[in-house]
Amino acid sequence: MTSSSWSNSAFILTYDEFGGLYDHVAPQHAVSPDGIKPKDLLPGDICTTVTGPTCDFTYTGYRLPLIVVSPYTKKNYVSHKVADFTAILKLIETRFHLATLTKRDAAQTNMTEFFNFNFPPWMTPPTPPAAIHERPLLSEAIAVSHDRD
């Protein structure tokens, strides 16, 4: 946050931790990206004998963490909108006035709800809390072992 780029940056962190924790919210309905069904199915794959939401890309996956860091992000903001990874793409498309790539990103929220561009709350980065050392630092442990020699 001490970089000269801080004043005009946004860092978005998300990751797929599928199977890590129980989630009480089921995957949500989503727009099919292109309306094309899977074509690379092998004999015996479930979608060769039945059809359904998991066979045609019309559902999101399970919820995943997403953190937005920027001088423009709203303090303590939590979004409750259903979105998927293509919402990040939609933010980029919105910011740079680009055409959407698929029907899926066209239907996403553009993530501007995370930001306050008129009154950026974090132009001066927050001071991180001091580290708490419950165990001795490695350098202290080495010094103690040398004192015993």
C-alpha positions as CSV (number, residue, x, y, z in Angstrom):
1,M,0.0,0.0,0.0
2,T,3.0,2.3,0.0
3,S,3.5,1.9,-3.7
4,S,3.1,4.9,-6.0
5,S,0.4,2.9,-7.7
6,W,-1.8,2.7,-4.6
7,S,-3.9,5.7,-5.6
8,N,-5.1,4.1,-8.8
9,S,-5.2,0.4,-8.1
10,A,-7.6,-2.3,-7.2
11,F,-6.4,-5.8,-6.1
12,I,-9.0,-8.6,-6.2
13,L,-8.3,-11.8,-4.3
14,T,-10.4,-14.8,-4.8
15,Y,-9.6,-18.5,-4.7
16,D,-11.4,-21.8,-5.2
17,E,-11.5,-23.7,-1.9
18,F,-14.1,-26.2,-3.0
19,G,-14.9,-28.8,-0.4
20,G,-13.3,-26.8,2.5
21,L,-16.3,-25.8,4.5
22,Y,-20.0,-26.5,4.5
23,D,-22.1,-23.8,2.9
24,H,-25.8,-23.5,3.6
25,V,-26.3,-21.6,0.3
26,A,-26.8,-23.8,-2.8
27,P,-25.4,-22.9,-6.2
28,Q,-27.5,-20.3,-7.9
29,H,-29.1,-20.2,-11.4
30,A,-26.9,-18.4,-13.9
31,V,-27.0,-17.4,-17.6
32,S,-25.4,-20.0,-19.9
33,P,-22.3,-18.4,-21.4
34,D,-23.1,-19.3,-25.0
35,G,-26.0,-21.8,-25.0
36,I,-23.7,-24.6,-26.2
37,K,-24.0,-27.9,-24.4
38,P,-20.8,-29.8,-23.5
39,K,-19.4,-31.7,-26.5
40,D,-16.5,-33.5,-24.8
41,L,-18.5,-36.0,-22.8
42,L,-17.3,-39.6,-22.6
43,P,-19.5,-42.6,-22.8
44,G,-21.2,-43.1,-19.4
45,D,-20.8,-39.5,-18.3
46,I,-24.0,-38.5,-16.4
47,C,-24.9,-35.8,-18.9
48,T,-25.0,-38.4,-21.8
49,T,-28.1,-40.0,-20.3
50,V,-29.9,-37.1,-18.5
51,T,-30.0,-33.4,-18.8
52,G,-30.2,-30.8,-16.1
53,P,-28.7,-27.7,-14.6
54,T,-25.3,-29.3,-14.1
55,C,-25.1,-30.4,-17.7
56,D,-25.5,-27.0,-19.5
57,F,-23.5,-24.4,-17.5
58,T,-26.6,-22.7,-16.0
59,Y,-25.6,-22.7,-12.4
60,T,-22.8,-21.1,-10.4
61,G,-20.5,-23.2,-8.3
62,Y,-20.4,-23.0,-4.5
63,R,-19.7,-19.6,-2.9
64,L,-16.1,-18.6,-2.6
65,P,-14.2,-15.9,-0.8
66,L,-13.6,-12.6,-2.6
67,I,-11.6,-9.6,-1.2
68,V,-11.2,-6.2,-2.9
69,V,-8.4,-4.0,-1.8
70,S,-8.2,-0.4,-3.1
71,P,-8.2,3.1,-1.9
72,Y,-11.7,3.3,-3.3
73,T,-13.2,0.3,-1.6
74,K,-16.0,1.0,0.9
75,K,-15.1,0.4,4.5
76,N,-16.4,-2.8,6.0
77,Y,-18.5,-3.5,2.9
78,V,-20.0,-7.0,2.3
79,S,-21.9,-7.7,-0.9
80,H,-24.9,-10.0,-0.9
81,K,-25.4,-10.2,-4.6
82,V,-25.0,-13.5,-6.4
83,A,-22.1,-13.4,-8.8
84,D,-19.3,-15.6,-10.2
85,F,-15.8,-15.1,-11.4
86,T,-17.0,-13.4,-14.6
87,A,-18.1,-10.5,-12.4
88,I,-14.4,-9.6,-12.3
89,L,-14.3,-9.6,-16.1
90,K,-17.5,-7.5,-16.1
91,L,-15.7,-4.9,-13.9
92,I,-12.8,-4.7,-16.3
93,E,-15.2,-4.5,-19.3
94,T,-17.1,-1.7,-17.5
95,R,-14.0,0.3,-16.5
96,F,-12.4,0.2,-20.0
97,H,-15.6,0.3,-22.0
98,L,-15.1,-3.1,-23.6
99,A,-17.6,-5.4,-25.2
100,T,-18.7,-8.4,-23.2
101,L,-17.2,-11.8,-24.2
102,T,-20.2,-14.0,-23.4
103,K,-23.8,-13.9,-22.2
104,R,-22.6,-14.9,-18.7
105,D,-20.4,-11.9,-18.1
106,A,-23.0,-9.6,-19.8
107,A,-25.5,-10.7,-17.1
108,Q,-23.1,-10.2,-14.1
109,T,-23.0,-7.3,-11.7
110,N,-20.1,-5.0,-12.6
111,M,-18.7,-4.9,-9.0
112,T,-18.8,-1.1,-8.8
113,E,-20.9,-1.5,-5.7
114,F,-17.6,-2.3,-3.8
115,F,-16.2,1.2,-4.6
116,N,-16.8,4.8,-3.6
117,F,-15.1,6.8,-6.4
118,N,-16.4,10.2,-5.2
119,F,-15.0,10.0,-1.7
120,P,-12.2,7.3,-1.6
121,P,-12.0,6.2,2.0
122,W,-8.5,4.7,1.9
123,M,-6.3,7.3,0.0
124,T,-4.1,7.1,3.1
125,P,-3.6,3.4,3.6
126,P,-4.6,2.0,7.1
127,T,-1.8,1.1,9.5
128,P,-1.7,-2.6,10.0
129,P,-1.9,-3.8,13.6
130,A,1.4,-4.6,15.3
131,A,2.5,-8.2,15.1
132,I,2.1,-10.3,18.3
133,H,4.9,-12.7,18.9
134,E,3.7,-15.5,21.3
135,R,6.7,-17.7,20.6
136,P,10.3,-16.5,20.6
137,L,11.6,-15.3,17.2
138,L,14.1,-17.6,15.5
139,S,16.9,-15.1,16.1
140,E,16.1,-15.1,19.8
141,A,16.1,-18.9,20.0
142,I,19.5,-19.0,18.2
143,A,20.9,-16.4,20.6
144,V,19.7,-18.4,23.6
145,S,21.2,-21.6,22.3
146,H,24.6,-19.9,21.7
147,D,24.5,-18.6,25.3
148,R,24.2,-22.2,26.5
149,D,27.3,-23.3,24.7
